[in-house]
Amino acid sequence: MIFYLPIYKQSKEEFNDFVASKAQKEIDNISLPENGGSVPDRLQIQIRSRLQTEYGCSWEQNRAVGWVKVARGKGGFSFFIAKSDKLKSKSPKKVFSLIEPNVIPGSWHVIDFSKCKNGEEVLGKFKEVLAGFVEEGDFKGCFVDLSQIQEIHKFVDWPGLIASEL
């Protein structure tokens, strides 16, 4: 295994904006007219803290709807799709069970990367493959977080890695 790439329904910024707007609505609802419509800072902090706890402090784990496991394959990389469990739990992490291979196109298959000569081409191929996963099926309208690959793609000998023995 090389990477676990999370699949999110919404970006971190969208989620933070949602929680902030929800907190602001609650603060506006309890503002007292006799105090000039202000709410004590301590109470505002408590409301924001409660909402962060309610919606999950670890956005990366709690907001992921699935994962893409990228592993080495002969002449390329294989992509395994895992979908988050629908069950809600009080623990901060969700359990991910694997989706059947025939449900998501391209999953459990080795995709050829041998024509990619540098990091930019490999990154483009990753984007192309992963875009296919979120265009249809269970992850339609979602996006895959490629930040891990984007941070290191310039420093990896991709042709050597792809051509190496398994």
C-alpha positions in Angstrom: 0.0 0.0 0.0 1.3 3.4 -0.9 -1.6 5.9 -0.1 -4.9 6.1 1.6 -6.8 9.0 -0.1 -10.0 10.2 1.6 -13.1 10.9 -0.4 -15.1 13.9 1.0 -18.7 15.0 0.4 -17.7 18.6 1.1 -14.5 20.5 1.5 -13.1 21.4 4.9 -13.8 25.1 4.3 -17.5 24.3 3.4 -17.8 22.2 6.6 -16.2 24.9 8.8 -18.5 27.6 7.2 -21.5 25.3 7.9 -20.5 24.9 11.6 -19.7 28.6 11.9 -23.1 29.7 10.4 -24.9 27.2 12.7 -23.1 28.6 15.7 -23.9 32.2 14.6 -27.6 31.3 14.3 -27.7 29.9 17.8 -25.9 33.0 19.2 -28.3 35.3 17.4 -31.3 33.3 18.8 -30.2 33.8 22.4 -29.0 37.4 22.1 -30.7 39.6 24.7 -32.2 42.9 23.5 -31.7 44.5 26.9 -27.9 43.9 26.5 -27.9 45.6 23.1 -28.2 42.2 21.4 -24.8 41.0 22.6 -24.0 37.6 24.0 -21.1 37.1 26.5 -17.9 35.8 25.0 -17.9 32.8 27.4 -21.3 31.7 26.2 -20.2 32.1 22.5 -17.2 29.9 23.1 -19.3 27.3 24.8 -21.7 27.2 21.9 -18.9 26.9 19.3 -17.1 24.2 21.4 -20.3 22.2 21.7 -21.0 22.3 18.0 -17.4 21.3 17.1 -17.8 18.3 19.5 -21.2 17.5 18.1 -20.1 17.5 14.5 -16.8 15.8 15.1 -13.5 17.4 16.1 -11.5 15.4 13.6 -12.8 16.5 10.3 -10.5 14.3 8.3 -11.9 11.1 9.8 -15.5 12.1 10.5 -16.4 13.8 7.2 -14.9 11.2 4.9 -17.5 9.2 3.0 -14.9 6.7 1.7 -11.3 6.0 1.0 -9.2 5.1 -2.0 -6.3 2.7 -1.2 -3.6 3.1 -3.9 -1.2 0.1 -4.1 1.6 -1.0 -6.5 0.5 -3.2 -9.3 2.4 -4.6 -12.3 3.2 -1.7 -14.6 1.1 0.8 -12.6 -1.1 1.2 -9.6 -4.2 -0.6 -8.3 -7.1 1.3 -6.7 -9.3 -0.2 -4.0 -12.4 1.6 -2.9 -13.7 1.6 0.6 -17.0 3.2 1.6 -17.7 4.5 5.1 -20.2 2.6 7.2 -23.7 4.2 7.3 -24.0 3.4 11.1 -23.5 6.4 13.3 -21.4 5.9 16.4 -20.3 8.0 19.2 -16.6 7.2 18.6 -14.6 9.8 16.7 -13.7 7.4 13.9 -15.9 5.5 11.5 -15.5 2.0 10.3 -14.9 1.4 6.6 -16.1 -1.7 4.9 -15.0 -2.6 1.3 -17.3 -2.1 -1.6 -17.7 -5.0 -4.1 -15.3 -4.7 -7.0 -18.1 -4.6 -9.6 -19.8 -1.6 -8.0 -17.2 1.0 -8.7 -15.6 1.0 -12.2 -11.8 0.7 -12.1 -11.7 -0.6 -8.6 -9.5 -3.7 -7.9 -7.9 -3.2 -11.3 -4.3 -2.3 -12.1 -4.2 0.8 -14.2 -1.2 1.2 -16.5 1.1 4.2 -15.6 4.1 3.0 -17.7 3.7 5.8 -20.3 4.1 8.4 -17.6 7.7 9.8 -17.7 7.7 12.3 -14.8 5.8 13.4 -11.7 3.5 15.9 -13.5 2.3 13.1 -15.9 1.8 10.7 -13.0 -0.2 13.4 -11.1 -2.3 14.1 -14.1 -3.0 10.4 -14.5 -4.0 10.1 -10.8 -6.4 13.0 -11.2 -7.9 11.4 -14.4 -8.4 8.0 -12.7 -9.8 9.4 -9.5 -12.1 11.8 -11.3 -13.7 8.8 -12.9 -14.6 7.4 -9.4 -16.5 10.6 -8.4 -18.3 11.1 -11.7 -20.7 8.2 -11.1 -21.7 5.7 -8.6 -21.8 6.0 -4.8 -19.3 8.9 -4.8 -21.0 11.1 -7.4 -20.4 14.8 -6.6 -17.7 14.1 -4.0 -14.0 14.8 -4.3 -10.8 12.9 -3.6 -8.2 14.6 -1.5 -5.0 14.4 -3.5 -2.9 16.5 -1.1 -0.6 13.6 -0.2 0.3 12.9 -3.8 0.6 16.6 -4.7 3.1 17.2 -1.9 5.5 14.4 -2.9 5.0 13.9 -6.6 8.1 16.0 -7.5 10.4 14.0 -5.3 9.5 10.4 -6.3 11.2 8.5 -9.1 7.9 7.5 -10.6 9.3 5.6 -13.7 11.6 3.6 -11.4 8.8 2.9 -9.0 6.5 1.8 -11.7 9.1 -0.4 -13.5 10.3 -2.0 -10.2 9.5 -5.6 -9.3 6.6 -6.1 -7.0 
